[in-house]
Structures are given as structure tokens and as C-alpha cells.
Amino acid sequence: MPRLPSNFVSKKKKKKNGSDDDDDEKKNTNSEDEEEDEDGGYTVVGEDVTDSSASEEEEEEEDAMMMAGGEGAQQKPTKTQQQKQLERPKVWRPPENSQEGASDEMEYDATAYDCLHAFSHEWPSLSFDILRDDMGDARSKFPHAFFMVSGTQADQASKNALSISRVGRLKKTGGGTKTSSRNNNNNREEKKKKKMNSNIDNNSDDSDEDDDSDEDDDSDSETDDFDASNPSKSGKPTLHVSSISHPGGINRVRLMPQNAAICATWSDSGHVLAWDISTAFRSLQNSVEDQKNQNVVNEKKMKIAPKKVHSKHKEEGYALDWSSVSAGRLASGDNTGSIHVWEPTDANVTDWNIDCGYADGHDGKSVEDIQWSPSEATVFASCGGDGGISVWDTRQKPKPAIRVKAAENCDINVMSWNRLANCMIATGLDDGGLKIWDLRHFDPKGKTNPKPVAQFTFHRGHVSSVDWSPFDSAMLLSAASDNTVCVWDLAVERDAEEEAQAMAENESNAEIPDDLPPQLMFVHQGITDPKEAKFHSQIPGLIVSTALDGFHAFKPFNVGPET
């Protein structure tokens, strides 16, 4: 039975790195304690940011709370440790030949994130997609909210669901707090002076009671930053979920770009299904409107029949994508190497004719991913277990127009077609490699094999997701089984003089390892086996990821506009 999410917790714990794991390789690591209701299985966790401006009185109160916390209590960091957390984020990576039994401790660095929140559903999710909403484009002011659809991988087929979620009141949890007045050790005195200068209350005494009242007023503001020293007064993020029963586990889910009420799912039963989720979405909107400050999960999954069930694939698969140019056009690929193209029968996309004749693109190996061209209605690309990339034109079936050998003895797991620079495709490999391709270098006659315009070997596990930024044509997101989600900026080049100057100006800056690509902008950790990661197309810099232990929504301090 679905369970209500718990409140955001304010405890912070260190995550330890075992000797056999390469899971946590950076210091930009977050780990949360999850507080669960006795009835609950949907959880929401918000990362507390320790602020060195907290008063001694508040520190004593927190010490008392920690002492009363029993076995689950964490040792409170000292002021020196708190100040270290507010230093410039450092990059750290364990050596390749770390000794067995060695243990390393890493702490979450609040200054590395403008926003960091976590939440989880009843079952893990392999795939999700973000709904385009009507709350505006290029949103930068906190708090944030967004809608998403995800699919479960339950222990029994009958327990699976297609879940539509609204995540709301995502507060600013770090980054900018280092420049706010809360970081001043004389924060309370500053507030008193401001009250006097603005003549808010000339007759008031400067009591703590007045200050607490002022902080309450601040926390009620929808645009106020997350208050690290008083997280309980900053408002609680919310999670509202509406679910539809789904036959079997969901390998991949994708929303139709032109109509977010229609989505397609790849089931592990071997079927591809198309759904109209508008009923569940309306139910979710009503829940949000009626209970804005409460977490809501529909206890009973909706029983909605799919619009279409396609059973012609011989095996299950993962490749699935809608065309952003031609409404309702869909492509699905399976583990036998077959690709089926769905063509809508009418403008309202009520049904499809499905062409199953695309089968010669990957030598009978699995089709791992599919991407439609962002500019041409009849062109799509696929990658697969043969280590190749195939570019198809639906007017020239059944064979691909172009075939490229992109990897030797290695699967290409995922790909992303750049929607701002249409000639660029990014691929993620099973050996952890990332390769960037320029389609203009592909030879239609197949006489020459192109070389990637860029390639990186940073990940130490298979790459499970790549996604180009919708705001910056040079920015790329990747996720891998080494428990990292990385942000890359391909426009960056190493400048030795600039690095030397930065080191001279600030001794706390970390030395840059020789094997660290200069294009690597950010590494997010604190997750277990991430499966997909996506940029939000309407909130610049906001990233959402799904992993074995749930979802993370975060904004790195150096990605997107300043907040």
C-alpha cells in the first residue's frame, strides 16, 4: 500500500566509502537520513545545510536534541567543521590502487548546491520524464515546483504503477546562503538595525521574541531562501502522487512533446503501451489545489485502459522516443534488434499504424536507445549492442541511411541528440566512455569511419543516461553505475595561467588532477546506481535523477543562472 511521505528531516550524516566500492569518488556527496511514518512508503527528504551563523543558544538546543536522539543521533559538527563546509567545493578522487579495508569519509558540501532535495516512491524507478507545465519558462526564483511521470519496478508484476507526481516548494538549500545575511555571525544584530532604520517598529525592544517573529515572517515568503539555521521555519517541500496500474515493470517511459497527457511505456512483459494520463493528472492538480501544504498519495491506483497495446515486439526493450517535429510519431526498439515506427492515424492521435520493418540496423543485437531528429520529421538515430550508430530515414526503409562503428567490442547504452546544435549526438558506452559525434562527419557511403569530436573516460561504470542541456548547446549531463551524475561543458578548455592565478589567490582551492577533464563541471553523488538524469527544460540548471534509492532534484552552484 502506498504510504505518505514523511516531513523533510534536518539531520545530516556522513557517508562512508568502503574498500571495494568506487561509488563515492567526489566530495560533492550528499547523504540523507530518511524519516518514515509507520504507514508510509513514499518518502521525501530535504538536505539540511549547516550554517556557521547559528547562535550559541541554537547550538546548545541542537546539542540537547542530538543527545536525546539515541542511536540515530549524529555527532554535531564543530564551528571549525561548519566553516570548512562553507569553503569553495573541492574535487577529490580515491586512488585506483586504494588498499582493501581502507575507509574514507566524505561530507556534503552545502556551497556546492543552490538546491538539493531527495524523494522516493514505494518502488524503484528505472525511467521518468518531466512534464512541460504552464508555470512559465526560464524560471529562476525559488521555491520551485515541477511535474513528472515515472514507472516502477516492483517485486511483483501486479504491484507496478505509472506514477504522476508533483514535487513542490523546493527551497534554496545552499550555495547562495554563503552570501546572505544569515552567514554573518552578527545576523541578529543586523536584523535589529534594519528594523530600526526602516522605522518598522521604533518602540519595540530588541528581544529574541521579536527576532523570532521576524524570521517567521521571512519564512512565509514564497521567494525567501532556505534558512539553514532554522529549517523547520522555511516551509516543507511537498510530494503529491497519482498512480495508474501498469501491467509489468516499466523499462522506459516517455511523454509526447506536443501533448504531455499522452505517454508511452516499455513494459518488461514485452509490450509497448500508449496511455492517456489526463484523468490522473487532473486528480493530481485537484489534490494540489485542495491540500497545498500536505503530502498526498492516492491509496488506490487508478484502473485506466491504455490507448494502445503493441505486442509485435519479440522481446522486451528499452529504446523509446517521440518525435518533437511530427506530433504522435513514435519509435520503439527491442533486444532482438527490431525497430517499430508508430504513425498516428489522425491529428488527435487516437490510434497508430505501426511499421515493424526496421530490422537491419544492428546485426541482430539489441537496440539500446533511439532519438528522433530535433529538426527533421522522418529522421531518427539508434544505437545498440553492436557498438554502432545507425541513422534512419523513414522514406528509405528498411535499411539505415548511414551506419557508423562507434565502439569496439562494447555496447552503446544511451544517446542524446542536441536540440540546440542539431549536428551533435552524444553517446554513453558500457565501458564508461562518453563520445560526442558530429553528424556532418558521417559518410553516407560508409567508406570512412568518423572519429568522435570529443571523448571522455571519467566514469568507472557503464553509462546509463546522457542528456544535452536545453539552454546551453555545449552542456551535457551523464549518469553512470559508478554512482555519479556529472555535468560537462564542452566549451571549456584548460588554461594553466588561470589555474595558477586561482591557486595563488585562494589556498583552499584544490589541486586539479592531471587525469581530470577540464570540461567536467560538477559531480553529484550520494546515490545508488543512477538510471536516468535529465535537465528541466523550464528551470535552467535544475537536474532530476532517478536511482535505486529514489529521486534527487538538485541545482549545482555553477550550472544555470545565479540565484
Disulfide bonds with the S-S distance in Angstrom:
none
